[in-house]
Amino acid sequence: MTSSAGGGLRVLFMVTRDAHNPAAAGGDVQCWEFARYLAAAGHQVTYLTSAFPGGAREEWLDGIHVVRLGGILSLWWRTCLHYLRHCRGRYDVVVEEGFGGSRIPRFAPLYVREPIVTEWHQVHHDLFTAQYPRPMVPLLDLSERFTAHLHRHTLVRAGTEEWRDAFVRLGFRREKVFVVPVSVREEWLGPLPRGQRGPEIVWIGKFRRYKCPHHLLEALPRVLERVPEARLTLAGRHHDRGYEARLAALARRLGVQERVRFLFDLTEEEKRELLLRARVLALPSAVEGFGIVVLEAGACGVPVVASSGVPEGAVAHGYNGLRYPFGDCHALAEALVRALTDDALHQRLAANARAFAEGHAWGRVGARFEEAVRRAAARGERPELVTA
């Protein structure tokens, strides 16, 4: 087919949620940032995604033609029908989310004939184990492997080299997996406040069990023994009200409720203000694809205490944060105490965290993704030059 005038491509995204959906998570936001970069670079971008209350059926946002097709449970077949009726033969490349979380696979390789770039945020076994009843895990694992097998001939984006290796073990062909990390918007990289920050620990995310904010509550009594003035802020979006209630009950049972606060549905400005006051971000998740919040924290000069479920490509021990074995709440407490009390260590980690975020600025990362998409559209060639 013929590309649009001026060398721009016609790119079709098949994504579960757009960034304006109130339920959007990190993977949804990153797909939107890639699409936003392509649109800003002069490509014609269409975004097939799910509907949400109050969202227009069709609109233009950030230069992107957004088409919302219906609820998440029906999105897989609605996407297929919409593609066959309105999109087939009209695009140069399709970017499709493959699998994960509440995302139901669209199985695009069964009906899409354009080159496909697959967004696969992480391997999900650890998420399944932490989030769902044990009898469901083998079935979910099988579903992920089947979907990976179906996408094995597509180009697959990995966020880190670790995930690239893990994707190969999942069944993807190594030569088809390329590495482009996540990005942070340039507006996050503004001036930083001067002076010492208070001993505030911050967690940001959706309140889901596999994110494990309860580990922070369990570690907090040990932290308070060494740093009595420490505070913990759990900030995020509602997802599981029952789990949120259990977190509040756990704080009361541990006697730390006066040192813990819950914040919900922060705006981007409020989130940045929170991080600009924080001493350390904690990320105790069972698994993370990357964690955009790592870059947002780094942009605000905040190092990260991360579990082994977070890829080292996002948080390197002794560079932009401290790492500990997932689930070891004693080690988590020790790492938090170091970040709160060792000023020289904190200063070094904070400076490196900021530099790391600057290296992942939206323009830099977007250009790498654009090159991958151009190569896919031109010859179906794997984008070897963007695998750094």
C-alpha positions as CSV (number, residue, x, y, z in Angstrom):
1,M,0.0,0.0,0.0
2,T,1.1,3.6,-0.3
3,S,2.2,5.7,2.6
4,S,0.7,9.1,3.3
5,A,2.2,12.2,1.8
6,G,5.6,13.5,2.8
7,G,6.9,10.1,3.8
8,G,4.6,9.7,6.8
9,L,3.2,6.3,7.7
10,R,-0.3,5.2,8.4
11,V,-0.2,3.4,11.8
12,L,-3.0,1.6,13.4
13,F,-2.8,0.9,17.2
14,M,-4.9,-1.8,18.8
15,V,-4.7,-1.0,22.5
16,T,-7.0,-1.7,25.5
17,R,-7.2,1.8,26.9
18,D,-6.1,5.2,25.8
19,A,-4.4,7.6,28.2
20,H,-7.6,9.6,28.8
21,N,-9.4,6.5,30.1
22,P,-9.7,6.9,33.9
23,A,-8.6,3.2,34.3
24,A,-5.4,3.6,32.2
25,A,-2.4,1.9,33.6
26,G,1.3,2.2,32.8
27,G,1.3,0.0,29.7
28,D,-1.7,1.9,28.3
29,V,0.0,5.2,28.9
30,Q,3.3,4.1,27.3
31,C,1.4,2.9,24.1
32,W,-0.2,6.3,24.0
33,E,3.1,8.1,24.3
34,F,4.5,6.1,21.4
35,A,1.4,7.0,19.4
36,R,1.7,10.6,20.4
37,Y,5.3,10.8,19.2
38,L,4.4,9.2,15.9
39,A,1.6,11.7,15.4
40,A,3.9,14.6,16.3
41,A,6.5,13.3,13.8
42,G,3.9,13.6,10.9
43,H,2.5,10.0,10.8
44,Q,-1.2,9.3,10.6
45,V,-2.2,7.5,13.7
46,T,-5.5,5.7,14.4
47,Y,-6.1,4.3,17.9
48,L,-8.7,1.5,18.3
49,T,-9.4,1.1,22.0
50,S,-12.1,0.5,24.6
51,A,-14.9,2.8,25.6
52,F,-15.5,4.3,29.0
53,P,-18.3,6.4,30.6
54,G,-18.1,10.0,29.3
55,G,-15.6,9.2,26.6
56,A,-16.6,10.1,23.0
57,R,-17.1,7.3,20.5
58,E,-14.7,9.0,18.2
59,E,-12.4,12.0,18.6
60,W,-9.0,13.6,17.8
61,L,-6.6,13.9,20.8
62,D,-2.9,14.8,20.6
63,G,-3.1,14.5,16.8
64,I,-4.4,10.9,17.2
65,H,-7.7,9.6,15.7
66,V,-9.2,7.8,18.6
67,V,-12.0,5.2,18.0
68,R,-13.5,3.7,21.1
69,L,-15.3,0.4,20.2
70,G,-17.0,-0.8,23.4
71,G,-16.2,-2.5,26.7
72,I,-13.0,-4.5,27.4
73,L,-14.7,-7.9,27.4
74,S,-16.0,-7.4,23.8
75,L,-13.0,-5.4,22.6
76,W,-11.3,-8.4,21.0
77,W,-14.0,-9.2,18.5
78,R,-15.1,-5.6,18.0
79,T,-11.5,-4.8,17.0
80,C,-11.5,-7.6,14.5
81,L,-14.8,-6.6,12.9
82,H,-13.8,-2.9,12.8
83,Y,-10.5,-3.8,11.2
84,L,-12.1,-6.0,8.5
85,R,-14.7,-3.4,7.7
86,H,-12.8,-0.1,7.9
87,C,-9.0,-0.7,8.2
88,R,-7.9,-3.6,6.1
89,G,-5.5,-2.4,3.4
90,R,-5.4,1.2,4.6
91,Y,-2.4,1.1,6.9
92,D,1.3,0.5,6.7
93,V,1.8,-1.1,10.1
94,V,-0.3,-2.3,13.0
95,V,0.9,-1.9,16.7
96,E,-1.0,-4.3,18.9
97,E,-1.0,-5.0,22.6
98,G,-0.5,-8.7,22.9
99,F,-1.4,-9.9,26.4
100,G,-1.5,-9.1,30.1
101,G,-3.5,-8.0,33.1
102,S,-7.0,-7.2,32.2
103,R,-6.1,-7.1,28.5
104,I,-7.9,-9.7,26.4
105,P,-5.8,-10.7,23.4
106,R,-7.0,-9.6,20.0
107,F,-5.2,-12.4,18.1
108,A,-4.3,-9.9,15.3
109,P,-2.0,-12.3,13.4
110,L,-5.0,-14.4,12.5
111,Y,-6.6,-11.6,10.4
112,V,-4.1,-8.7,10.0
113,R,-1.9,-8.8,7.0
114,E,0.1,-5.6,7.5
115,P,3.4,-5.9,9.5
116,I,2.6,-6.1,13.2
117,V,4.6,-4.7,16.1
118,T,3.5,-6.4,19.3
119,E,3.5,-4.6,22.6
120,W,4.2,-7.2,25.3
121,H,4.8,-5.5,28.6
122,Q,6.1,-8.4,30.7
123,V,5.9,-12.2,31.4
124,H,2.9,-12.6,33.7
125,H,3.4,-15.8,35.7
126,D,4.5,-13.9,38.9
127,L,1.6,-11.5,38.4
128,F,-0.9,-14.4,38.0
129,T,0.5,-16.1,41.2
130,A,0.2,-13.0,43.3
131,Q,-3.1,-11.8,41.9
132,Y,-5.3,-14.8,41.2
133,P,-6.5,-18.0,42.9
134,R,-3.9,-20.8,42.5
135,P,-6.1,-23.1,40.4
136,M,-6.4,-20.3,37.7
137,V,-2.6,-19.9,37.3
138,P,-1.8,-22.9,35.0
139,L,-4.7,-21.9,32.7
140,L,-3.5,-18.3,32.6
141,D,0.1,-19.4,31.9
142,L,-1.1,-21.6,29.1
143,S,-3.2,-18.7,27.6
144,E,-0.1,-16.5,27.7
145,R,2.1,-19.1,26.0
146,F,-0.5,-19.8,23.3
147,T,-0.8,-16.0,22.6
148,A,2.9,-15.7,22.4
149,H,3.1,-18.6,20.0
150,L,0.5,-16.9,17.8
151,H,2.6,-13.7,17.7
152,R,6.0,-15.4,17.3
153,H,6.5,-14.1,13.7
154,T,5.7,-10.5,14.6
155,L,8.1,-7.9,15.8
156,V,7.9,-7.7,19.6
157,R,9.0,-4.7,21.8
158,A,10.7,-5.4,25.1
159,G,11.3,-2.7,27.6
160,T,14.6,-4.0,28.9
161,E,17.2,-6.6,27.9
162,E,16.0,-8.8,30.8
163,W,12.5,-8.9,29.3
164,R,14.0,-9.6,25.8
165,D,15.6,-12.8,27.2
166,A,12.4,-13.7,29.1
167,F,10.3,-13.3,26.0
168,V,12.5,-15.7,24.1
169,R,12.0,-18.3,26.9
170,L,8.2,-17.6,26.6
171,G,8.4,-18.7,22.9
172,F,9.2,-15.5,20.9
173,R,11.9,-15.7,18.3
174,R,15.0,-13.8,19.5
175,E,15.6,-12.1,16.2
176,K,12.1,-10.7,16.3
177,V,12.4,-9.0,19.7
178,F,13.8,-5.5,19.9
179,V,14.4,-3.3,22.9
180,V,12.9,0.2,23.3
181,P,12.3,1.4,26.9
182,V,9.5,3.4,28.3
183,S,9.7,7.2,28.4
184,V,8.9,10.2,30.6
185,R,7.4,13.4,29.3
186,E,9.8,16.4,29.2
187,E,7.5,18.5,31.4
188,W,8.5,16.1,34.3
189,L,12.1,17.2,33.9
190,G,11.7,20.7,35.4
191,P,13.9,22.3,38.1
192,L,14.2,20.5,41.4
193,P,13.7,22.0,44.8
194,R,16.7,22.6,46.9
195,G,17.3,21.4,50.5
196,Q,16.8,18.3,52.5
197,R,13.6,16.3,52.0
198,G,11.6,14.9,54.9
199,P,11.6,11.1,55.6
200,E,8.6,10.4,53.4
201,I,8.3,7.0,51.6
202,V,5.9,7.0,48.7
203,W,4.3,4.1,46.8
204,I,2.3,4.9,43.6
205,G,0.3,2.5,41.6
206,K,-3.1,0.7,41.2
207,F,-4.2,-0.9,44.4
208,R,-3.8,-4.5,43.2
209,R,-2.5,-7.4,45.2
210,Y,0.5,-8.2,42.9
211,K,1.7,-4.6,43.5
212,C,2.2,-5.6,47.1
213,P,1.8,-2.3,49.0
214,H,1.0,-4.5,52.0
215,H,4.7,-5.4,52.1
216,L,5.5,-1.8,52.9
217,L,3.0,-1.8,55.8
218,E,4.6,-4.9,57.1
219,A,8.1,-3.3,56.8
220,L,7.1,0.0,58.3
221,P,7.3,-1.0,62.1
222,R,11.0,-1.9,61.5
223,V,11.6,1.4,59.7
224,L,9.9,3.4,62.5
225,E,12.2,1.7,65.1
226,R,15.2,3.4,63.4
227,V,13.5,6.5,61.8
228,P,10.5,7.4,64.1
229,E,9.6,10.4,62.1
230,A,9.2,8.4,58.8
231,R,5.9,8.6,56.9
232,L,4.4,6.3,54.3
233,T,2.1,7.6,51.5
234,L,0.2,5.0,49.4
235,A,-1.2,6.8,46.4
236,G,-3.0,5.4,43.4
237,R,-6.2,4.5,41.7
238,H,-9.0,2.4,43.1
239,H,-9.1,-1.1,41.7
240,D,-9.9,-3.5,44.5
241,R,-11.9,-1.9,47.3
242,G,-11.7,-5.1,49.4
243,Y,-7.9,-5.1,49.1
244,E,-7.8,-1.4,50.1
245,A,-9.9,-2.1,53.2
246,R,-7.5,-4.9,54.1
247,L,-4.6,-2.5,53.8
248,A,-6.2,0.0,56.2
249,A,-7.0,-2.8,58.6
250,L,-3.4,-4.1,58.4
251,A,-2.1,-0.6,59.2
252,R,-4.3,-0.5,62.3
253,R,-3.3,-4.0,63.4
254,L,0.4,-3.1,63.1
255,G,-0.2,0.2,65.0
256,V,1.2,2.4,62.2
257,Q,-2.0,4.0,61.0
258,E,-0.9,7.4,62.2
259,R,2.2,7.2,60.0
260,V,0.3,6.1,56.9
261,R,-1.9,8.0,54.5
262,F,-3.9,6.9,51.5
263,L,-4.3,9.2,48.5
264,F,-6.5,8.4,45.5
265,D,-6.9,9.5,41.9
266,L,-4.2,12.2,41.9
267,T,-3.8,14.4,38.9
268,E,-0.4,14.4,37.1
269,E,0.4,17.7,38.8
270,E,-0.5,16.4,42.3
271,K,1.6,13.2,41.6
272,R,4.6,15.3,40.7
273,E,4.2,17.5,43.8
274,L,4.0,14.4,45.9
275,L,7.3,13.1,44.4
276,L,9.0,16.4,44.7
277,R,8.5,16.2,48.5
278,A,9.4,12.5,48.8
279,R,12.7,11.0,50.0
280,V,12.3,7.6,48.3
281,L,9.9,5.7,46.1
282,A,9.2,2.1,47.0
283,L,8.2,-0.5,44.4
284,P,7.6,-3.9,46.1
285,S,5.8,-5.5,43.2
286,A,5.9,-9.2,42.3
287,V,6.5,-8.1,38.7
288,E,6.8,-4.9,36.7
289,G,7.2,-4.5,33.0
290,F,9.4,-1.4,33.7
291,G,7.5,1.0,35.9
292,I,6.9,4.5,34.4
293,V,6.8,5.7,37.9
294,V,10.5,4.9,38.2
295,L,11.2,7.6,35.6
296,E,8.7,10.0,37.1
297,A,10.4,9.6,40.5
298,G,13.9,10.0,38.9
299,A,12.8,13.1,37.1
300,C,11.9,14.5,40.6
301,G,15.2,13.4,42.0
302,V,13.8,10.5,44.0
303,P,15.7,7.1,44.1
304,V,13.8,3.8,44.2
305,V,13.8,0.9,46.6
306,A,12.7,-1.9,44.3
307,S,12.0,-5.6,44.7
308,S,13.6,-8.2,42.5
309,G,10.3,-8.2,40.6
310,V,11.3,-4.9,39.0
311,P,13.8,-5.3,36.1
312,E,17.4,-4.2,36.7
313,G,17.1,-2.3,33.5
314,A,14.7,0.0,35.4
315,V,16.4,0.1,38.8
316,A,20.1,-0.8,39.1
317,H,21.3,-1.5,42.7
318,G,23.6,1.3,43.9
319,Y,22.9,3.5,40.8
320,N,19.4,4.9,40.8
321,G,18.1,2.9,43.7
322,L,18.4,-0.1,46.0
323,R,17.2,-3.6,45.3
324,Y,16.0,-6.4,47.6
325,P,14.6,-9.9,47.2
326,F,10.8,-9.8,46.5
327,G,8.8,-10.6,49.6
328,D,11.6,-10.1,52.1
329,C,10.1,-7.4,54.3
330,H,13.1,-7.3,56.6
331,A,15.4,-6.5,53.6
332,L,12.8,-4.0,52.4
333,A,12.9,-2.2,55.7
334,E,16.7,-2.2,55.8
335,A,16.9,-0.7,52.3
336,L,14.3,2.0,53.2
337,V,16.3,2.9,56.3
338,R,19.4,3.3,54.3
339,A,17.7,5.6,51.8
340,L,16.2,7.6,54.6
341,T,19.3,8.0,56.8
342,D,22.4,7.9,54.6
343,D,22.6,11.4,53.1
344,A,25.6,10.7,50.9
345,L,24.1,7.6,49.5
346,H,20.8,9.3,48.9
347,Q,22.5,12.3,47.1
348,R,24.3,9.9,44.8
349,L,21.3,7.8,44.0
350,A,19.1,10.9,43.5
351,A,21.5,12.4,41.0
352,N,21.8,9.2,39.1
353,A,18.0,8.8,39.1
354,R,17.6,12.2,37.5
355,A,20.2,11.4,34.9
356,F,18.5,8.1,34.1
357,A,15.2,9.8,33.7
358,E,16.7,12.4,31.3
359,G,18.1,9.6,29.2
360,H,14.5,8.3,28.8
361,A,12.9,11.6,27.8
362,W,9.9,11.3,25.5
363,G,11.7,12.6,22.4
364,R,14.6,10.3,22.6
365,V,12.6,7.1,23.2
366,G,9.9,8.1,20.8
367,A,12.5,8.4,18.0
368,R,13.7,4.9,18.6
369,F,10.2,3.5,18.5
370,E,9.6,5.5,15.3
371,E,12.6,3.9,13.7
372,A,11.4,0.4,14.6
373,V,8.0,1.1,13.1
374,R,9.5,2.5,9.9
375,R,11.6,-0.7,9.5
376,A,8.6,-2.9,10.2
377,A,6.5,-1.0,7.6
378,A,9.3,-0.9,5.0
379,R,10.5,-4.5,4.9
380,G,9.3,-6.3,8.0
381,E,12.9,-6.1,9.1
382,R,13.8,-6.4,12.7
383,P,15.1,-3.1,14.0
384,E,18.6,-4.1,15.0
385,L,19.9,-0.6,15.3
386,V,17.5,0.3,18.2
387,T,18.2,-2.6,20.5
388,A,20.6,-0.7,22.8
